[in-house]
Amino acid sequence: MITRLAHGFGAANSSTLVYSIAASFSTEDEIKTVMGYMELGFYLGFAVGPPLSSFLYHYFGYSFPFLFCSSLFVISLFFLNILNKQEEDKIEEEEEEIGFFGALFNRVKYIFLSLNIFI
């Protein structure tokens, strides 16, 4: 019971923190889109996670789903670090046009950020 309480407390605080960080990086015009991508990543993890982990358990054994999720977490942290540095550069340049790929990287960053909640 204590473990479930700790898990619920951590999940509630981490999701609140992630949504706050995403809101702080977005402008008023793009906040709705950002929150939509956050929800997409969050619920995509809930939809894909159990079948994927069942598949990995069935074909590769007990420990492989844990190793796979851990490696996804490390990879996403690496990409978040790169994208965060790009965001800091973007803030320094202020109001310059970021183009299609810049907007795409912003969306990918929010999806990685929300997937970290699930992992």
Buried (B, 14 or more C-beta within 10 A) or exposed (E): EEEEEEEEEEEEEEBEEBBEBBEEBBEEEBEEBBBEBBEBBBEBBEEEBEEBBEEBBEEEEEEBBEEBBEEBBEEBEEBBEEBBEBBEEBEEEEEEEEEEEEEEBBBBBBBBBBBBBBB
